[in-house]
Amino acid sequence: MKVYLMTDLEGVAGVYQWENRDDASLENHERRMRQRRWLAEEVNAAVDGLYSGGATEVVVNDGHGAGYTIDLEVADPRACYIHGQERPFWLPFLDASCAATGVVGGHAKASTPGAAMYHTMSSSIREWSFNGLVVGEMGLQALIAGHYGVPFVLCTGDWYACREMEALVPGCVTVPVKCGLSRLSAVTWPPAKARDLIRRGAEKAMERIGKVDPLVLSSPVLFREVREKTDFDPENPPPHSRVIDARTREIEGENILDVMHRIYPRYRRDWRPEAWQE
């Protein structure tokens, strides 16, 4: 029973500000090393809970930033880890072979007042919607999984993120390890307690497989993006796009995967995972 686990950093217990990768100071380096370990240990807790609940394989996507945030020196060796840039797709290996999916370190979608470090993909985006359904990154993950009939069963992270996914995917297990007080502050459980909560939540999430419905969109899929700034020129629209106004564009596709390839033309439509472990 394979489970696909996406990860992010903003929802990890103890993290309250965005990292500055251009800051070469010793203080920033120490902060990054500490946060990489905190993320790895939360992932380890989830992996342990998933296996205790019946998983036989866990694929972990190092999904934050440039994809090199999980400290692999302390990572659970039972899981395999996707990392790095220039990927063939945002969620490689998430397909119909998975029994379930979830996220560790989740943050709320763009324009969520009070949530810690809320955003959707980048700070330039005010809102993303698919067929009128407004989602953030976790919701997009659930929609892609739903295309394959795979349910979203676990969300750990900011309380606002957990509330978001409870509304979007009824029945999924949520584990709030912190609660945003503003975009750059939060009240948090210490890492040790957060890990214990995540471990128990992940084990419980395995019981929801078969009970939680996959999040599925009807065809065709209409994507709408609203930017914070006037980024779109109606006279020179982005590829595949219909510009509504200087802040808004739409893209239509056959399904969620088709739309994702239109949003990000660099993704490879012909890519298929190799059986590299055999």
C-alpha positions in Angstrom: 0.0 0.0 0.0 1.9 3.1 -1.3 1.4 6.5 0.2 2.6 9.8 -1.4 3.6 12.4 1.1 4.1 16.0 0.0 6.1 18.3 2.2 6.6 22.1 2.8 8.4 24.2 5.4 6.0 27.0 6.3 3.7 24.7 8.3 6.5 23.0 10.4 6.3 23.6 14.1 8.7 26.4 15.1 9.0 28.0 11.7 7.6 31.6 11.6 9.4 33.4 8.8 10.4 32.8 5.2 14.0 31.7 4.6 16.3 34.2 2.8 18.5 32.1 0.5 20.6 35.1 -0.3 21.6 35.7 3.3 25.0 34.1 3.8 25.3 35.0 7.5 26.1 32.4 10.1 22.8 33.1 11.9 20.8 32.3 8.7 22.8 29.2 8.0 22.2 27.9 11.5 18.4 28.7 11.2 18.2 26.8 7.9 20.0 23.8 9.3 17.7 23.7 12.3 14.6 24.0 10.2 15.8 21.3 7.8 16.1 19.0 10.8 12.7 19.9 12.2 11.1 19.2 8.8 12.9 15.8 8.5 11.8 14.8 12.0 8.2 15.7 11.3 8.4 13.7 8.1 9.9 10.8 10.0 7.0 10.9 12.4 4.5 10.8 9.6 6.4 8.0 7.8 6.4 6.0 11.1 2.7 6.5 11.6 1.9 5.6 8.0 3.8 2.3 8.3 2.2 1.6 11.7 -1.1 2.1 10.0 -0.4 -0.4 7.2 1.6 1.4 4.5 4.1 -0.8 2.7 5.8 2.0 0.7 6.1 5.8 1.3 7.3 8.3 -1.3 8.2 11.7 0.1 8.3 14.8 -2.1 10.7 17.5 -0.7 8.4 20.2 -1.9 9.7 23.4 -0.4 11.5 26.0 -2.4 14.3 24.5 -4.5 13.6 21.0 -3.2 16.6 20.5 -0.9 15.1 21.2 2.5 14.7 17.8 4.1 17.8 16.8 6.0 18.4 13.4 4.5 21.1 12.5 7.1 18.3 11.9 9.6 15.5 10.9 7.2 13.7 7.6 7.8 15.4 5.0 5.5 12.1 3.2 4.8 10.9 6.0 2.6 12.3 7.3 -0.7 12.7 11.1 -1.3 12.1 13.3 -4.4 14.3 16.3 -4.4 15.9 19.0 -6.6 14.8 21.3 -9.4 13.8 21.0 -13.1 11.4 18.2 -12.3 9.3 16.6 -15.1 6.2 17.4 -13.1 5.3 19.1 -9.8 4.3 15.8 -8.2 6.3 13.0 -9.9 5.3 9.5 -8.9 1.8 10.5 -7.7 -0.4 8.3 -9.8 -3.0 5.5 -9.6 -0.5 3.2 -7.9 -0.9 5.2 -4.7 -3.4 4.3 -2.1 -3.5 7.8 -0.5 -1.7 11.1 -0.3 -1.1 13.8 2.3 1.1 16.7 3.3 3.5 17.5 6.1 4.2 21.2 6.9 1.2 22.6 5.1 0.4 26.3 4.9 -2.9 28.1 4.1 -3.7 29.3 0.6 -3.2 32.9 -0.6 -5.3 35.6 1.0 -6.0 33.8 4.2 -6.0 36.4 7.0 -4.1 35.4 10.1 -2.5 32.4 8.6 1.2 31.9 9.0 3.2 32.5 5.7 0.1 32.0 3.6 0.6 31.9 -0.2 -0.2 29.8 -3.3 2.9 28.9 -5.2 4.3 32.4 -4.9 3.6 35.7 -3.2 2.6 37.2 -6.6 -0.6 35.1 -6.7 -3.8 36.4 -5.0 -6.1 33.5 -6.0 -6.1 30.2 -7.9 -9.4 28.4 -8.8 -10.3 25.4 -10.9 -14.0 25.3 -12.1 -14.7 27.9 -9.5 -13.2 26.0 -6.6 -10.6 28.2 -4.9 -7.6 26.1 -3.7 -4.1 26.5 -2.5 -1.2 24.2 -3.0 -2.7 21.4 -0.8 -6.0 21.6 -2.6 -4.2 21.4 -6.0 -2.4 18.3 -4.7 -5.7 16.8 -3.7 -7.1 17.6 -7.2 -4.2 16.0 -9.0 -4.5 12.9 -6.7 -8.2 12.8 -7.4 -7.6 12.7 -11.1 -6.1 9.2 -10.4 -8.8 8.2 -7.9 -6.4 8.8 -4.9 -7.8 10.3 -1.7 -6.1 13.1 0.3 -6.2 11.8 3.9 -3.6 13.7 6.0 -2.7 17.4 6.5 -0.2 18.5 9.2 0.8 22.2 9.6 -0.8 25.5 10.4 -4.3 25.4 12.0 -5.6 27.5 9.1 -4.2 25.0 6.6 -5.9 22.2 8.5 -9.2 24.0 8.6 -8.9 24.7 4.8 -8.4 21.0 4.1 -11.2 19.8 6.4 -13.6 21.9 4.4 -12.2 20.8 1.0 -11.8 17.1 1.8 -14.3 16.1 4.5 -13.0 13.2 6.6 -9.3 13.8 6.1 -7.2 13.7 9.2 -5.7 17.1 10.2 -2.9 17.7 12.7 -2.4 21.4 13.6 1.1 21.9 15.1 0.9 25.7 15.2 -1.6 28.5 14.6 -0.8 31.7 12.8 -1.2 34.9 14.7 -0.2 37.0 11.6 1.6 36.2 8.4 5.0 36.2 10.3 4.1 35.0 13.7 2.4 31.9 15.3 1.8 30.0 18.5 3.4 26.6 18.2 3.9 23.3 19.9 7.6 22.4 20.4 9.0 20.0 17.9 8.9 16.9 20.2 5.1 17.3 20.8 4.5 18.1 17.2 6.2 14.9 16.1 4.1 12.8 18.5 0.9 14.4 17.2 1.9 13.8 13.6 2.8 10.2 14.2 -0.6 9.5 15.7 -2.4 11.5 13.1 -0.6 9.6 10.2 -1.5 6.2 11.7 -5.1 7.4 12.0 -5.1 8.7 8.4 -4.5 5.2 7.1 -7.9 4.2 8.5 -9.5 6.8 6.3 -8.4 5.1 3.0 -11.7 3.9 1.4 -13.7 6.3 3.6 -12.5 9.6 2.2 -13.6 10.4 -1.4 -11.0 11.6 -3.9 -11.4 15.3 -4.9 -12.4 15.1 -8.6 -13.2 17.9 -11.1 -15.6 17.5 -14.0 -14.3 18.0 -17.5 -13.4 20.5 -19.0 -11.4 22.3 -16.3 -11.3 26.1 -16.2 -8.4 27.6 -14.4 -8.5 31.2 -13.2 -5.5 33.0 -11.8 -5.6 36.4 -10.1 -2.3 38.2 -9.5 -1.4 40.8 -6.9 0.0 43.1 -9.5 -1.0 44.1 -13.1 1.1 41.3 -14.7 -1.0 40.5 -17.8 -1.1 42.3 -21.1 -4.3 41.6 -23.1 -2.4 42.4 -26.3 0.3 39.8 -25.5 -1.2 37.0 -23.4 0.8 34.2 -21.9 0.7 30.9 -23.7 -2.6 29.1 -23.7 -4.2 32.0 -21.7 -7.2 34.2 -22.1 -6.5 37.5 -20.4 -9.6 38.9 -18.6 -7.9 42.0 -17.2 -4.4 43.1 -16.2 -4.5 40.9 -13.1 -6.5 38.0 -14.3 -6.2 35.2 -16.8 -7.9 31.9 -17.6 -6.8 28.6 -19.1 -9.0 25.8 -20.1 -8.0 22.1 -20.4 -9.4 18.7 -20.7 -8.5 17.8 -17.1 -6.3 19.0 -14.2 -3.2 17.5 -15.7 -3.8 19.1 -19.1 -4.3 22.5 -17.3 -1.1 22.0 -15.2 0.9 21.4 -18.4 -0.6 24.6 -19.9 0.2 26.6 -16.7 3.8 25.2 -16.7 4.8 24.4 -20.3 8.2 23.1 -19.1 6.5 20.0 -17.6 7.0 16.9 -19.8 3.7 15.3 -21.0 5.5 12.2 -22.1 7.3 11.5 -18.7 6.6 8.2 -16.9 8.3 7.0 -13.8 10.9 4.3 -14.2 11.0 1.2 -11.9 14.3 2.3 -10.5 14.1 0.3 -7.3 13.9 -3.1 -9.0 
